[in-house]
Amino acid sequence: MTRPLRTLVVGCGHMGLSHARAYHAMRDAFEIVGLVSRGAASRQAVNRDLGGTYAEFSRFEDALAATKPDLVCISTYPDTHAAYAIAALEAGAHVFLEKPVAETVEECRRVIDTARRMQRKLVVGYVLQVHPSWKRFVELTHTLGKPLVMRMNLNQQSSGSNWETHQNLLKSLSPIVDCGVHYIEVMCRMTRSRPIRVSGIRARLTDVLPAGQVNYGQLQVTFEDGSVGWYEAGWGPMMSETAFFVKDVIGPKGSVSISARNASSAGKSADVDSHSKTESLLVHHAELDASGAFVRQDEWIDVSDEPNHDELCRREQEVLLRAIREDVDLTAHWESAIDSLRVVIAAEQSAQEGRVIQL
């Protein structure tokens, strides 16, 4: 019988808690050997949630040396991702790393090169890759013809502790970089084409942030096949709840839209669990008959039985476990992580310099 992987959980916020719950529930495959966070309160809260039996550490370096893990799960702020991942890989551990891999494309490549050199598995937390409803969404877009027009956003009206978290995230990355990698990766799967240029705009909507930090951005990306897409993201107490959740794709043969009517209702944008909800897909067919009327009626596809956030995180760990046990080649997964980060970083450059960036 294969022994459980000794697992060090680094970062005890919302994502760290969900991943820790997955490891705790899958104790035949994973053995948590430590919880790491800079603040005692967050790791103590996670420990209580899991029964209060796990060792706690305030410093990642100390925990790595003391526990000698087989696997390190990193759900910290993005400015630590690359350094922590490289240290874990160099120590001989496999790594599960929340997105984005790093703050720059160069750092992202160094992380992946280290995983390749050390012959360790590195899985990046692109949760929409394991979401069954989003898989169906992507499959349906392949029936729409080319080019595609992809319209997506995820704005979050945050206050209290959520706004504090967003302000901490903004010290590392802007919203279109932090969240945008998810949706650029999805657009690449929808088009199955290469992004060739990107432009971006951004705005600073509060004096609370230090000079140079922005809490709103939008990018526009063009693909080699002629497809185009936009993505918008803003964080803070000033953000509108109107149309905070748009996921809509149009092609010559019709359109497919996520219609998360409950998750998209007023007051839900700060609820992280609602961010991956689809609830239903609306498929529209563009074909007209001789009289100019639509040949087919719109279709509603009910996906309300979709997994919640904790279950999606468990599925991500199943992907990681299979990669380790079956020696799955993760090259395509790594290339996707590089490509999506490259686009959103270029969008930031475009917004700063006021010009279109050729990729």
Buried (B, 14 or more C-beta within 10 A) or exposed (E): EEEBBBBBBBBBBBBBBBBBBBBBBBEEBBBBBBBBBBEEEBBBBBBEEBEEEBBBBEEBEEBBEBBEBBBBBBBBBBBBBBBBBBBBBEBEBBBBBBBBBBBBBEBBBBBBEBBBEBEBBBBBBBBBBBBBBBEBBBEBBBEBEBBBBBBBBBBBBBEEEBBEBBBEBBEBBBBBBBBBBBBBBBBBBBBEBEBEBBBBBBEBBBEEBEEEEBBBBBBBBBBEEEBBBBBBBBBBBEBEBEEBBBBBBBBEEBBBBBBBEEBBEEEBBBEBBBBBBBBBBBBBBBEEEEEEEEEEEEEEBEBEEBBEBBBBBBBBBBBBBEBBEEEBEBEEBBEBBBBBBBBBBBBBBBBEEEEEBEB
